């Protein structure tokens, strides 16, 4: 074979190799895309079926009138929404939801952080205290409600003994509109604070020791160390706990059902309880769906605000 023929053969081989490489790369990318689709499709399908579709169907129901008895729902337009926003009971429920969420979220976050800091000191009997603090979170909400029903009894409960120490009589926690909302706030906070404590306790133990030791060397102590070191380092945990606590508080149901049933009247009804009451006690599906959409929008706004605030702090 002449030199010219050999050169032509090398050029042809090079051209063939260049042509095969993109085809192999395309086949590899195709397999990657197929694998990605096979893995992600079941999750997307589950989310669409069990999250997005019920939300859209619930929105449709809010424009209908239905009582579970009629075979089909009747379209009534904006009637249920007009009834909802013209009802004083709805604004009472909305205010109760706001007060319940505010006090339970702030109370459990502050108490959980404080107890977590104490447990991180590894004081004597801290393991026992840690177990006792987390134990209420393992108890079902319905059980907590019944437990506090006995504790709040003005004749035989612990509440009577506590108030007698101060020379006062126990209030009618669950029987009067003045105290019923505070009764479910106390019971829910008691159950929730253990979970918050454990999260903060684990986060505090995971703080960088070299940074904390450097603060000790620089003479920082007590409040200074907490304000300028511990709390800023816990910022991601704070935002996580804030978002999850707000969502959990607005979903509280079992404690309300067993402790006050939303009463007397609407004095301890939150949006979650009112959605259930409208649907399964008054059989007004349209009003129930409208209230649940209001709750959904409020949660979306609260979550978006918290995420935006978190991103701004991290920037």
C-alpha positions as CSV (number, residue, x, y, z in Angstrom):
1,X,0.0,0.0,0.0
2,X,1.4,3.3,-1.0
3,X,1.9,6.2,1.4
4,X,-1.0,8.1,-0.2
5,X,-3.3,5.1,0.3
6,X,-2.3,4.7,4.0
7,X,-3.0,8.4,4.6
8,X,-6.5,8.1,3.0
9,X,-7.2,5.0,5.2
10,X,-6.2,6.9,8.4
11,X,-8.4,9.9,7.3
12,X,-11.3,7.5,6.7
13,X,-10.9,5.8,10.1
14,X,-10.7,9.2,11.8
15,X,-13.9,10.3,10.1
16,X,-15.7,7.1,11.1
17,X,-14.6,7.5,14.7
18,X,-15.8,11.1,14.8
19,X,-19.2,9.9,13.5
20,X,-19.5,7.1,16.0
21,X,-18.7,9.2,19.1
22,X,-21.8,11.4,19.0
23,X,-24.0,8.4,18.3
24,X,-22.6,6.6,21.4
25,X,-23.0,9.8,23.4
26,X,-26.6,10.2,22.2
27,X,-27.4,6.6,23.2
28,X,-25.9,7.2,26.6
29,X,-28.0,10.3,27.1
30,X,-31.1,8.5,26.0
31,X,-30.6,5.8,28.6
32,X,-30.0,8.5,31.3
33,X,-33.3,10.2,30.3
34,X,-35.2,6.9,30.3
35,X,-33.8,6.0,33.7
36,X,-34.7,9.4,35.1
37,X,-38.2,9.2,33.7
38,X,-38.7,5.7,35.2
39,X,-37.6,6.9,38.6
40,X,-39.4,10.2,38.7
41,X,-42.7,9.2,37.1
42,X,-44.2,7.2,40.0
43,X,-43.5,10.1,42.4
44,X,-45.0,12.6,40.1
45,X,-48.0,10.4,39.6
46,X,-48.5,9.9,43.3
47,X,-48.3,13.7,43.9
48,X,-50.7,14.5,41.2
49,X,-53.3,11.8,42.3
50,X,-53.1,12.4,46.1
51,X,-52.2,16.1,46.3
52,X,-53.0,18.2,43.2
53,X,-56.1,16.4,42.1
54,X,-57.9,16.5,45.5
55,X,-57.0,20.2,45.8
56,X,-58.5,21.0,42.4
57,X,-61.6,18.8,43.1
58,X,-62.0,20.6,46.4
59,X,-62.0,23.9,44.6
60,X,-64.7,22.7,42.3
61,X,-66.8,21.5,45.3
62,X,-66.6,25.0,46.8
63,X,-68.8,26.2,43.9
64,X,-71.5,23.5,44.5
65,X,-74.1,22.6,47.0
66,X,-74.1,19.0,48.2
67,X,-75.0,17.1,51.3
68,X,-73.6,13.6,50.7
69,X,-77.2,12.4,50.1
70,X,-77.9,13.8,46.6
71,X,-76.2,11.7,43.9
72,X,-74.5,14.7,42.4
73,X,-73.5,18.1,43.5
74,X,-75.4,21.2,42.3
75,X,-73.4,24.1,40.8
76,X,-74.3,27.3,42.7
77,X,-71.5,29.6,41.6
78,X,-70.1,32.0,44.3
79,X,-73.0,31.4,46.7
80,X,-70.9,29.4,49.3
81,X,-68.1,32.0,49.1
82,X,-70.5,34.9,49.7
83,X,-72.1,33.1,52.6
84,X,-68.6,32.3,54.0
85,X,-67.3,35.9,53.9
86,X,-70.6,37.4,55.2
87,X,-70.7,35.1,58.2
88,X,-69.5,36.3,61.6
89,X,-68.8,32.7,62.7
90,X,-66.2,32.4,60.0
91,X,-64.3,35.4,61.3
92,X,-64.5,34.0,64.8
93,X,-63.0,30.8,63.5
94,X,-60.3,32.7,61.6
95,X,-59.3,34.7,64.7
96,X,-59.2,31.5,66.8
97,X,-56.9,29.9,64.2
98,X,-54.6,32.9,64.3
99,X,-54.4,33.0,68.1
100,X,-54.0,29.3,68.4
101,X,-51.2,29.2,65.8
102,X,-49.4,32.2,67.2
103,X,-49.3,31.1,70.8
104,X,-48.6,27.4,70.1
105,X,-45.8,28.2,67.6
106,X,-44.1,30.9,69.6
107,X,-44.6,29.0,72.9
108,X,-43.2,25.7,71.7
109,X,-40.3,27.2,69.8
110,X,-39.1,29.3,72.8
111,X,-39.7,26.4,75.3
112,X,-38.1,23.8,73.0
113,X,-35.0,26.0,72.5
114,X,-34.7,26.7,76.2
115,X,-35.0,23.1,77.2
116,X,-32.7,22.0,74.4
117,X,-30.0,24.4,75.7
118,X,-30.3,23.0,79.2
119,X,-30.2,19.4,78.0
120,X,-27.0,20.2,75.9
121,X,-25.3,21.1,79.2
122,X,-25.4,17.4,80.1
123,X,-26.5,18.2,83.6
124,X,-27.4,15.5,86.1
125,X,-30.5,13.4,85.2
126,X,-30.5,15.1,81.7
127,X,-31.2,11.7,80.1
128,X,-34.3,11.2,82.2
129,X,-35.5,14.8,81.5
130,X,-34.9,14.2,77.8
131,X,-37.0,11.1,77.8
132,X,-39.8,12.7,79.9
133,X,-39.8,15.7,77.6
134,X,-40.1,13.7,74.4
135,X,-42.6,11.2,75.7
136,X,-45.8,13.4,75.2
137,X,-45.0,13.6,71.5
138,X,-45.3,9.8,71.2
139,X,-48.8,9.9,72.7
140,X,-51.8,10.2,70.3
141,X,-53.5,13.6,70.2
142,X,-56.8,12.0,71.2
143,X,-55.2,10.6,74.3
144,X,-53.7,13.9,75.2
145,X,-57.1,15.5,74.8
146,X,-58.8,13.0,77.2
147,X,-55.9,13.3,79.7
148,X,-56.2,17.1,79.8
149,X,-60.0,16.7,80.1
150,X,-59.4,15.1,83.5
151,X,-56.6,17.5,84.4
152,X,-58.7,20.5,83.7
153,X,-61.7,19.2,85.7
154,X,-62.5,22.0,88.2
155,X,-63.7,19.5,90.8
156,X,-61.2,16.6,90.7
157,X,-58.4,17.6,88.3
158,X,-54.9,18.8,89.0
159,X,-56.0,22.3,87.9
160,X,-58.1,22.6,91.1
161,X,-55.0,21.8,93.3
162,X,-52.8,24.3,91.5
163,X,-55.3,27.1,91.7
164,X,-56.0,26.3,95.4
165,X,-52.3,26.8,96.2
166,X,-52.8,30.4,95.1
167,X,-56.1,30.8,96.9
168,X,-58.2,30.8,93.8
169,X,-60.7,28.4,92.2
170,X,-60.1,26.5,89.0
171,X,-61.7,28.0,85.9
172,X,-64.2,26.0,83.8
173,X,-61.6,25.3,81.2
174,X,-63.7,23.4,78.7
175,X,-67.2,24.6,79.6
176,X,-66.8,28.4,79.1
177,X,-65.9,30.4,76.0
178,X,-63.4,32.5,77.9
179,X,-61.1,29.5,78.6
180,X,-61.8,26.9,76.0
181,X,-59.3,28.2,73.4
182,X,-56.6,28.4,76.1
183,X,-57.3,24.8,77.1
184,X,-56.5,23.5,73.7
185,X,-53.5,25.8,73.4
186,X,-52.0,24.4,76.6
187,X,-52.7,20.8,75.7
188,X,-51.3,21.1,72.2
189,X,-48.2,22.9,73.4
190,X,-47.5,20.2,76.0
191,X,-47.6,17.5,73.3
192,X,-45.6,19.5,70.7
193,X,-42.8,20.9,72.9
194,X,-41.0,17.5,73.2
195,X,-40.5,17.2,69.4
196,X,-39.2,20.8,69.2
197,X,-36.8,20.2,72.1
198,X,-35.3,17.1,70.5
199,X,-34.7,18.9,67.2
200,X,-33.0,21.8,68.9
201,X,-31.0,19.5,71.2
202,X,-29.6,17.6,68.3
203,X,-28.8,20.8,66.4
204,X,-27.0,22.4,69.4
205,X,-24.9,19.3,69.8
206,X,-24.0,19.5,66.1
207,X,-22.7,23.1,66.4
208,X,-19.0,23.5,65.4
209,X,-17.0,23.0,68.6
210,X,-14.0,25.0,67.4
211,X,-16.1,28.1,66.9
212,X,-17.7,27.8,70.3
213,X,-14.3,27.2,71.9
214,X,-13.0,30.3,70.2
215,X,-15.9,32.3,71.7
216,X,-15.0,30.9,75.1
217,X,-11.3,32.0,74.6
218,X,-12.5,35.5,73.6
219,X,-14.4,35.7,76.9
220,X,-17.9,35.4,75.6
221,X,-20.3,33.8,78.0
222,X,-24.0,33.4,78.9
223,X,-26.3,35.7,76.9
224,X,-23.5,37.1,74.7
225,X,-22.6,33.6,73.5
226,X,-26.2,32.7,72.8
227,X,-27.0,35.9,71.1
228,X,-24.0,36.2,68.9
229,X,-23.0,32.6,68.3
230,X,-25.5,29.9,69.2
231,X,-28.7,31.6,67.8
232,X,-27.2,32.7,64.5
233,X,-25.7,29.3,63.9
234,X,-29.2,27.7,64.5
235,X,-30.8,29.9,61.9
236,X,-31.5,27.1,59.4
237,X,-33.1,25.0,62.2
238,X,-35.2,28.0,63.3
239,X,-36.7,28.4,59.8
240,X,-37.3,24.7,59.5
241,X,-39.1,24.6,62.8
242,X,-41.0,27.7,62.2
243,X,-42.5,26.4,58.9
244,X,-43.2,22.9,60.2
245,X,-44.7,24.3,63.4
246,X,-47.1,26.6,61.6
247,X,-48.3,23.8,59.3
248,X,-48.7,21.4,62.2
249,X,-50.6,23.9,64.3
250,X,-53.1,24.7,61.6
251,X,-53.7,20.9,61.2
252,X,-54.4,20.3,64.9
253,X,-57.6,18.3,65.1
254,X,-57.7,15.4,67.5
255,X,-57.0,17.4,70.7
256,X,-59.8,19.8,69.7
257,X,-62.2,17.0,69.0
258,X,-61.7,15.2,72.3
259,X,-61.2,18.3,74.6
260,X,-63.7,20.9,73.5
261,X,-65.3,19.8,70.2
262,X,-64.7,23.3,69.1
263,X,-67.1,24.7,71.7
264,X,-68.8,26.2,73.5
265,X,-70.3,27.6,70.4
266,X,-67.4,28.5,68.1
267,X,-65.1,29.7,70.9
268,X,-62.4,27.0,70.3
269,X,-63.1,26.2,66.7
270,X,-60.2,26.5,64.3
271,X,-60.4,26.3,60.5
272,X,-59.4,22.6,60.5
273,X,-62.2,21.7,63.0
274,X,-64.7,24.0,61.2
275,X,-63.9,22.2,57.9
276,X,-64.8,18.9,59.5
277,X,-67.8,20.2,61.3
278,X,-69.3,21.7,58.1
279,X,-68.7,18.5,56.1
280,X,-69.5,15.7,58.6
281,X,-71.9,17.3,61.1
282,X,-73.8,19.9,59.1
283,X,-73.3,18.0,55.7
284,X,-72.6,21.3,54.0
285,X,-69.9,20.2,51.6
286,X,-69.7,23.5,49.6
287,X,-69.0,25.6,52.7
288,X,-66.5,23.0,54.0
289,X,-64.7,23.1,50.7
290,X,-64.6,26.9,50.7
291,X,-63.1,27.0,54.2
292,X,-60.5,24.4,53.3
293,X,-59.4,26.5,50.3
294,X,-59.1,29.5,52.6
295,X,-56.9,27.4,54.9
296,X,-54.8,26.2,51.9
297,X,-54.2,29.8,50.6
298,X,-53.2,31.0,54.1
299,X,-50.7,28.2,54.4
300,X,-49.3,28.9,51.0
301,X,-48.9,32.6,51.9
302,X,-47.3,31.8,55.2
303,X,-44.9,29.3,53.7
304,X,-43.9,31.6,50.8
305,X,-43.3,34.5,53.3
306,X,-41.1,32.3,55.5
307,X,-39.1,31.0,52.5
308,X,-38.6,34.5,51.2
309,X,-37.5,35.7,54.6
310,X,-35.1,32.8,54.9
311,X,-33.6,33.4,51.5
312,X,-33.1,37.1,52.3
313,X,-31.3,36.3,55.5
314,X,-29.0,33.8,53.7
315,X,-28.1,36.2,50.9
